[in-house]
Amino acid sequence: MLAVKNYLYALAPLLLTSALAFTTASAHAQQIKVSRTDLSQNERAFQYEWQDQKGTTHSLSFVVPKTLFSHSEKPVRTLTGARLNRELVRPLQTFARTELDANIEVRFNPQNHAIEFITNANTDLALLRAQYQQLRADKIAEYYLRQLSIPPNHQGLAPDHARIAQASLALGSIVAEAFAEQHPQTSVRDFIERVGGFVQTIPYQELNDRMSSDGSGFAWPHEVIQFNQGDCDSKSTLMIAILKALLPNLQVALIYIEQHALLGFVLPPRESDFTLPYSGTELVVFEPTGPALLPVGVPAQSSRMYLENRAVTIIPVQF
């Protein structure tokens, strides 16, 4: 009897870099001071000072329960394509044995990291392939990843930034309330800009060769605060968690371009704002990454070409 091998491969992780030259006339982010002090076994205090693009000094302080750092929802391990397929072999073997009336061998090939279905040439594998897709989707979600395609031809797995921001609302609420106490009468746009200035001044950390990494470089919001560093998607996720904690009805979207991520907000646009049409409305863009202290509505020059050509993927933040 002829044995036929059918292969299933996992896409490699697609992770964003921020190796972009922010060639603008705006001032660069300047964090003057940051301190972290353990108040007790249970609490850690954070104090920040930074300058905005006008040279005005701002300060912020807040206290975070240490449980938000030590008991995060962040998965302990990262998910490589090999691990993804390896973890799916046993449930697929169980499904083939208990649900399908066919002689099918399911195994993991360590050389090419593929799952192999070995069976009679006449066996219908549609149900098994459908089960693979469902199990794969569930496993990806378990690791806080999602499928993402970015023009022109980048596709793979990336952190589910919106879901991670939602899981980080407890931390976001602490930071947001510290801002709100300082500026109780601030407009939505001014609040976004104040939070944005704080996030922009957090030192930028560039990750090497992230396109082929396993996702370990992405920093969750609690890690950006704890270690005082982050890249474009890490900073964007922190900013979403802060803003949505205080402004749950604020309409926010993640805007992905090649090798970069920024944010879009549904706000009354000003004449000078750069906006993107989306789903019957306009998104006012914002660059959380730094080091340029760009105001709301002003993209970095390195982003503008992609935005103007609509070479973007827009993912609304829905929670």
Buried (B, 14 or more C-beta within 10 A) or exposed (E): EEEBEBEBEBBBBBBBBBBBEBEBEBBBBBBEEBEEEEEEEEEBBBEBBBBBBEEEEBEBEBBBBBEBBEEBEBEEEBBBBBBBBBBBBEBBBEBBEEEBEBEBEBBBEEEEBBBBBBBEEEBEBEEBBEBBEEBBEEBBEEBBBBBBEBBEEBBBBBBBBBBBBBBBBBBBBBBBBBBBEEEEEBEBBEBBBBBBBBBBBBBBBEBEEBBEBBBBBBBBBBBBBBEBBBBBBBBBBBBBBBBBBBBEEBBBBBBBBBBBBBBBBBBEBEEEBBBBEBEEBBBBBBBBBBBBBBBBBBBBBBBBEBBEEEBBBBBBBEE
